[in-house]
Amino acid sequence: MSENGKPTGEQVHSKRQIRNFLIDRKFQMAWVLRVAVVVTIIVSVMGYFLYGTLQESIELTNAQILSTASMTQQAQQAIVEKGAKDKVFTGVVLAGTLAGLVVLLSLMTIVVTHKVAGPAYKIKRLLSAVDANHLQLFEQLRRGDELHDVFREFTDMLRRLRESRHLDVERLESVIQTLEAAQIPKEKFQPMVEIVKQYKESIEMQHDD
């Protein structure tokens, strides 16, 4: 935070990087939640049995040692306290392991789903542009993204649509020229002229990222 209370450039850049990874927040966070729940269940079950086994082992060892008549009360107390500390330490390690795994796998899930959500978001954006009659679109996926085959099929479809519309424009312009040569009033084929204009715009317009 800067002196005037505004975020610094480094903080803004960091937030942008986080937003860039969370392209489809709902989809990605849903998968993060699923992974976190599964990891929590697995580690909790394993930790429960591990902690129970350790506790039984400590209690059995303490019972054997404490049964020794020659041991002083102070030594017995020290053994009991050590067993209690071992159980606490094991619990802390298990809890830390659980937290670390949840955080690590959640971050990995965000990165992995980002490679799917990014292309899906780009395809959705392109579909919206096509729906708005923009066919001259050139986009590329990043290296490491998923859905390359799907995206390639989509861009091939756009190319075929552009080629088909280009042929339509040529045919319609030929018809218009014929009508003009026959001195047909322009208002009679004005709708055709408007269609040609729209078609040209759709195959000439560039879509900026």
C-alpha positions in Angstrom: 0.0 0.0 0.0 1.4 3.4 -0.9 1.6 6.4 1.4 -1.7 7.9 0.1 -3.5 4.6 0.8 -3.7 3.4 -2.8 -2.4 0.0 -3.8 1.0 0.0 -5.3 1.8 -1.2 -8.9 3.1 -4.5 -7.6 -0.1 -5.2 -5.6 -2.2 -4.3 -8.7 -0.1 -6.6 -10.8 -0.5 -9.4 -8.3 -4.3 -9.0 -8.2 -4.4 -9.1 -12.0 -2.4 -12.3 -12.1 -4.8 -13.9 -9.7 -7.8 -12.7 -11.8 -6.1 -14.0 -14.9 -5.9 -17.5 -13.4 -9.6 -17.3 -12.1 -11.1 -16.8 -15.6 -14.3 -18.8 -14.8 -14.4 -18.3 -11.0 -17.6 -20.4 -10.5 -16.3 -23.4 -12.5 -12.7 -23.3 -11.1 -13.7 -22.7 -7.5 -16.2 -25.6 -7.7 -13.4 -27.9 -8.6 -11.2 -26.5 -5.9 -13.9 -27.2 -3.4 -14.3 -30.8 -4.6 -10.6 -31.4 -4.4 -10.4 -29.8 -0.9 -13.2 -32.0 0.4 -11.7 -35.2 -1.1 -8.3 -34.4 0.3 -9.7 -33.5 3.7 -11.6 -36.8 3.9 -8.7 -39.0 2.9 -6.1 -37.3 5.1 -8.6 -37.2 8.0 -9.3 -40.9 7.8 -5.6 -41.8 7.5 -4.7 -39.4 10.3 -7.4 -40.9 12.5 -6.1 -44.4 12.2 -2.5 -43.2 12.4 -3.1 -41.1 15.5 -5.1 -44.0 17.1 -2.3 -46.4 16.5 0.3 -44.0 17.9 -1.8 -43.4 21.0 -2.2 -47.1 21.6 1.5 -47.6 21.2 2.4 -44.8 23.6 -0.1 -46.0 26.2 1.2 -49.6 25.9 4.9 -48.4 26.2 4.0 -46.2 29.2 2.2 -49.1 30.9 5.2 -51.4 30.5 7.7 -48.8 31.7 5.5 -47.6 34.6 5.2 -51.2 35.8 8.9 -51.2 36.6 9.1 -51.1 40.4 12.5 -49.5 40.5 11.5 -46.4 38.6 11.0 -43.2 40.6 7.8 -41.3 40.6 9.6 -38.3 38.9 10.8 -40.5 36.1 7.4 -42.0 35.6 5.9 -38.5 35.4 8.5 -37.5 32.8 7.5 -40.5 30.7 3.8 -39.6 30.9 4.5 -36.0 29.9 6.7 -37.1 27.0 3.9 -39.4 25.7 1.4 -36.5 25.9 3.8 -34.2 24.0 4.3 -36.9 21.3 0.6 -37.1 20.8 0.2 -33.3 20.6 3.1 -33.1 18.2 1.6 -35.8 16.0 -1.7 -34.1 16.0 -0.1 -30.8 14.9 1.9 -32.5 12.1 -1.2 -34.2 10.8 -3.2 -30.9 10.9 -0.3 -29.1 9.2 -0.1 -31.8 6.6 -3.8 -31.6 5.9 -3.7 -27.8 5.6 -0.6 -27.9 3.3 -2.1 -30.6 1.0 -5.4 -28.7 0.8 -3.6 -25.4 -0.1 -1.1 -27.1 -2.6 -3.7 -29.2 -4.4 -6.2 -26.2 -4.5 -3.5 -24.1 -6.2 -2.7 -27.0 -8.6 -6.5 -27.3 -9.3 -6.7 -23.6 -10.2 -3.8 -23.9 -12.6 -5.1 -27.1 -14.2 -8.7 -25.8 -14.6 -7.3 -22.5 -15.9 -5.9 -24.4 -18.9 -9.5 -25.5 -19.7 -11.4 -22.4 -18.5 -9.2 -20.1 -20.6 -9.9 -21.8 -24.0 -13.6 -22.3 -23.0 -13.9 -18.6 -22.2 -12.2 -17.6 -25.5 -14.5 -19.9 -27.5 -17.6 -18.5 -25.7 -16.4 -14.9 -26.5 -15.9 -15.9 -30.2 -19.4 -17.5 -30.3 -20.9 -14.2 -29.0 -19.0 -12.3 -31.7 -20.2 -14.7 -34.4 -23.8 -14.3 -33.1 -23.2 -10.6 -33.6 -22.3 -11.3 -37.3 -18.6 -10.9 -36.9 -16.8 -13.7 -38.8 -13.4 -12.2 -39.4 -11.9 -13.4 -36.1 -8.4 -14.5 -35.4 -7.6 -16.0 -32.0 -4.9 -18.3 -30.7 -4.7 -20.5 -27.7 -1.6 -20.4 -25.5 0.9 -23.1 -25.3 -0.1 -25.6 -22.6 -3.8 -24.8 -23.0 -6.3 -27.7 -23.4 -9.1 -28.0 -26.0 -6.7 -27.3 -28.9 -8.6 -29.8 -31.1 -12.0 -28.2 -30.3 -10.6 -24.7 -30.9 -9.1 -25.8 -34.2 -12.4 -27.2 -35.4 -14.1 -24.0 -34.4 -11.7 -21.8 -36.3 -12.0 -24.1 -39.3 -15.7 -23.6 -39.1 -15.3 -19.9 -39.1 -13.0 -20.1 -42.1 -15.6 -22.1 -44.0 -18.3 -19.6 -43.1 -16.1 -16.7 -44.3 -15.5 -18.5 -47.6 -19.1 -19.4 -48.1 -20.2 -15.8 -47.3 -17.5 -14.4 -49.7 -19.0 -16.5 -52.5 -22.5 -15.3 -51.6 -21.3 -11.7 -51.8 -19.8 -12.3 -55.3 -23.0 -13.9 -56.5 -25.2 -11.2 -55.1 -23.0 -8.5 -56.5 -23.3 -10.2 -59.9 -27.1 -10.2 -59.6 -27.1 -6.6 -58.6 -24.9 -5.6 -61.6 -27.3 -7.5 -63.9 -30.3 -5.7 -62.4 -28.6 -2.3 -62.7 -27.7 -3.1 -66.3 -31.3 -3.9 -66.9 -32.2 -0.5 -65.4 -34.4 -2.0 -62.7 -35.2 0.7 -60.1 -32.8 0.4 -57.2 -35.5 0.4 -54.6 -36.6 -2.9 -56.0 -33.4 -4.7 -55.0 -32.3 -2.4 -52.2 -32.8 -5.2 -49.6 -30.3 -7.2 -51.6 -27.8 -4.3 -51.5 -28.2 -4.1 -47.7 -27.6 -7.8 -47.4 -24.4 -7.5 -49.4 -23.2 -4.7 -47.2 -23.9 -6.7 -44.1 -22.1 -9.7 -45.5 -19.0 -7.6 -46.4 -18.9 -6.1 -43.0 -19.1 -9.6 -41.4 -16.1 -10.9 -43.3 -14.0 -7.8 -43.2 -14.4 -6.7 -39.5 -11.4 -7.4 -37.2 -12.0 -8.4 -33.7 -9.5 -7.0 -31.2 -8.4 -8.9 -28.1 
